[in-house]
Amino acid sequence: MEPTPADVQAWTDHVKAVADGSMVFEVNSWMTGYNSNVEGKQVRIVNRYSGSAPDWRAKCNEVAARGYKEMIEA
């Protein structure tokens, strides 16, 4: 099972929105995916969920309650 491309984008947008206002968009580090020693890795990314554990669990429960419609068989 894999998420649909649209739902990958929706989750990415959510993760970015949750991280908005944090230092993740202001610093270069391994936590932001930035590595000056590796070609092509000089762009910051959000690669972790900055929301709370209860919020993450609520998102998981929403997906489950909808019968995993966001998923496709790979």
CNS distance restraints for C-alpha pairs under 8 A (distance, minus, plus):
assign (resid   1 and name CA) (resid  71 and name CA) 5.91 0.50 0.50
assign (resid   1 and name CA) (resid  72 and name CA) 5.38 0.50 0.50
assign (resid   1 and name CA) (resid  73 and name CA) 4.45 0.50 0.50
assign (resid   1 and name CA) (resid  74 and name CA) 5.31 0.50 0.50
assign (resid   2 and name CA) (resid  71 and name CA) 5.22 0.50 0.50
assign (resid   2 and name CA) (resid  72 and name CA) 5.31 0.50 0.50
assign (resid   2 and name CA) (resid  73 and name CA) 6.28 0.50 0.50
assign (resid   2 and name CA) (resid  74 and name CA) 6.08 0.50 0.50
assign (resid   3 and name CA) (resid   7 and name CA) 6.13 0.50 0.50
assign (resid   3 and name CA) (resid   8 and name CA) 6.16 0.50 0.50
assign (resid   3 and name CA) (resid  70 and name CA) 5.53 0.50 0.50
assign (resid   3 and name CA) (resid  71 and name CA) 4.27 0.50 0.50
assign (resid   3 and name CA) (resid  72 and name CA) 6.04 0.50 0.50
assign (resid   4 and name CA) (resid   8 and name CA) 6.22 0.50 0.50
assign (resid   4 and name CA) (resid  70 and name CA) 5.89 0.50 0.50
assign (resid   4 and name CA) (resid  71 and name CA) 5.81 0.50 0.50
assign (resid   4 and name CA) (resid  72 and name CA) 6.28 0.50 0.50
assign (resid   5 and name CA) (resid   9 and name CA) 6.35 0.50 0.50
assign (resid   6 and name CA) (resid  10 and name CA) 6.23 0.50 0.50
assign (resid   7 and name CA) (resid  11 and name CA) 6.04 0.50 0.50
assign (resid   7 and name CA) (resid  70 and name CA) 6.13 0.50 0.50
assign (resid   8 and name CA) (resid  12 and name CA) 6.11 0.50 0.50
assign (resid   9 and name CA) (resid  13 and name CA) 6.04 0.50 0.50
assign (resid  10 and name CA) (resid  14 and name CA) 6.20 0.50 0.50
assign (resid  11 and name CA) (resid  15 and name CA) 6.14 0.50 0.50
assign (resid  12 and name CA) (resid  16 and name CA) 6.18 0.50 0.50
assign (resid  13 and name CA) (resid  17 and name CA) 6.12 0.50 0.50
assign (resid  14 and name CA) (resid  18 and name CA) 6.17 0.50 0.50
assign (resid  15 and name CA) (resid  19 and name CA) 6.25 0.50 0.50
assign (resid  15 and name CA) (resid  46 and name CA) 7.32 0.50 0.50
assign (resid  15 and name CA) (resid  48 and name CA) 7.63 0.50 0.50
assign (resid  15 and name CA) (resid  49 and name CA) 5.81 0.50 0.50
assign (resid  15 and name CA) (resid  50 and name CA) 7.13 0.50 0.50
assign (resid  15 and name CA) (resid  51 and name CA) 7.87 0.50 0.50
assign (resid  16 and name CA) (resid  20 and name CA) 6.07 0.50 0.50
assign (resid  16 and name CA) (resid  46 and name CA) 6.51 0.50 0.50
assign (resid  18 and name CA) (resid  49 and name CA) 7.70 0.50 0.50
assign (resid  18 and name CA) (resid  50 and name CA) 6.17 0.50 0.50
assign (resid  18 and name CA) (resid  51 and name CA) 5.93 0.50 0.50
assign (resid  19 and name CA) (resid  24 and name CA) 6.97 0.50 0.50
assign (resid  19 and name CA) (resid  46 and name CA) 7.70 0.50 0.50
assign (resid  19 and name CA) (resid  49 and name CA) 7.63 0.50 0.50
assign (resid  19 and name CA) (resid  50 and name CA) 5.62 0.50 0.50
assign (resid  19 and name CA) (resid  51 and name CA) 7.48 0.50 0.50
assign (resid  20 and name CA) (resid  25 and name CA) 7.59 0.50 0.50
assign (resid  21 and name CA) (resid  25 and name CA) 7.82 0.50 0.50
assign (resid  22 and name CA) (resid  26 and name CA) 7.92 0.50 0.50
assign (resid  23 and name CA) (resid  27 and name CA) 6.27 0.50 0.50
assign (resid  24 and name CA) (resid  31 and name CA) 7.78 0.50 0.50
assign (resid  24 and name CA) (resid  32 and name CA) 6.16 0.50 0.50
assign (resid  24 and name CA) (resid  46 and name CA) 7.01 0.50 0.50
assign (resid  25 and name CA) (resid  32 and name CA) 7.73 0.50 0.50
assign (resid  25 and name CA) (resid  44 and name CA) 7.00 0.50 0.50
assign (resid  25 and name CA) (resid  45 and name CA) 7.97 0.50 0.50
assign (resid  27 and name CA) (resid  32 and name CA) 7.41 0.50 0.50
assign (resid  28 and name CA) (resid  32 and name CA) 6.22 0.50 0.50
assign (resid  28 and name CA) (resid  33 and name CA) 7.74 0.50 0.50
assign (resid  28 and name CA) (resid  34 and name CA) 5.41 0.50 0.50
assign (resid  28 and name CA) (resid  35 and name CA) 7.62 0.50 0.50
assign (resid  28 and name CA) (resid  44 and name CA) 6.83 0.50 0.50
assign (resid  29 and name CA) (resid  33 and name CA) 6.48 0.50 0.50
assign (resid  29 and name CA) (resid  34 and name CA) 5.31 0.50 0.50
assign (resid  29 and name CA) (resid  35 and name CA) 6.82 0.50 0.50
assign (resid  30 and name CA) (resid  34 and name CA) 5.59 0.50 0.50
assign (resid  30 and name CA) (resid  35 and name CA) 6.50 0.50 0.50
assign (resid  31 and name CA) (resid  46 and name CA) 7.92 0.50 0.50
assign (resid  31 and name CA) (resid  47 and name CA) 7.15 0.50 0.50
assign (resid  32 and name CA) (resid  44 and name CA) 5.08 0.50 0.50
assign (resid  32 and name CA) (resid  45 and name CA) 5.14 0.50 0.50
assign (resid  32 and name CA) (resid  46 and name CA) 5.82 0.50 0.50
assign (resid  32 and name CA) (resid  47 and name CA) 6.65 0.50 0.50
assign (resid  33 and name CA) (resid  41 and name CA) 6.87 0.50 0.50
assign (resid  33 and name CA) (resid  42 and name CA) 7.86 0.50 0.50
assign (resid  33 and name CA) (resid  43 and name CA) 7.04 0.50 0.50
assign (resid  33 and name CA) (resid  44 and name CA) 5.53 0.50 0.50
assign (resid  33 and name CA) (resid  45 and name CA) 5.54 0.50 0.50
assign (resid  33 and name CA) (resid  46 and name CA) 7.49 0.50 0.50
assign (resid  33 and name CA) (resid  47 and name CA) 7.15 0.50 0.50
assign (resid  34 and name CA) (resid  41 and name CA) 5.42 0.50 0.50
assign (resid  34 and name CA) (resid  42 and name CA) 5.04 0.50 0.50
assign (resid  34 and name CA) (resid  43 and name CA) 5.69 0.50 0.50
assign (resid  34 and name CA) (resid  44 and name CA) 5.37 0.50 0.50
assign (resid  34 and name CA) (resid  45 and name CA) 7.58 0.50 0.50
assign (resid  35 and name CA) (resid  41 and name CA) 5.26 0.50 0.50
assign (resid  35 and name CA) (resid  42 and name CA) 5.82 0.50 0.50
assign (resid  36 and name CA) (resid  41 and name CA) 6.68 0.50 0.50
assign (resid  36 and name CA) (resid  42 and name CA) 5.90 0.50 0.50
assign (resid  37 and name CA) (resid  41 and name CA) 8.00 0.50 0.50
assign (resid  38 and name CA) (resid  42 and name CA) 7.82 0.50 0.50
assign (resid  51 and name CA) (resid  55 and name CA) 6.37 0.50 0.50
assign (resid  51 and name CA) (resid  56 and name CA) 6.76 0.50 0.50
assign (resid  52 and name CA) (resid  56 and name CA) 6.30 0.50 0.50
assign (resid  53 and name CA) (resid  57 and name CA) 6.09 0.50 0.50
assign (resid  54 and name CA) (resid  58 and name CA) 6.08 0.50 0.50
assign (resid  55 and name CA) (resid  59 and name CA) 6.38 0.50 0.50
assign (resid  56 and name CA) (resid  60 and name CA) 6.38 0.50 0.50
assign (resid  57 and name CA) (resid  61 and name CA) 6.13 0.50 0.50
assign (resid  58 and name CA) (resid  62 and name CA) 6.16 0.50 0.50
assign (resid  59 and name CA) (resid  63 and name CA) 6.42 0.50 0.50
assign (resid  60 and name CA) (resid  64 and name CA) 6.30 0.50 0.50
assign (resid  61 and name CA) (resid  65 and name CA) 5.97 0.50 0.50
assign (resid  62 and name CA) (resid  66 and name CA) 6.36 0.50 0.50
assign (resid  63 and name CA) (resid  67 and name CA) 6.62 0.50 0.50
assign (resid  63 and name CA) (resid  68 and name CA) 5.26 0.50 0.50
assign (resid  63 and name CA) (resid  69 and name CA) 7.35 0.50 0.50
assign (resid  63 and name CA) (resid  70 and name CA) 7.19 0.50 0.50
assign (resid  64 and name CA) (resid  68 and name CA) 5.30 0.50 0.50
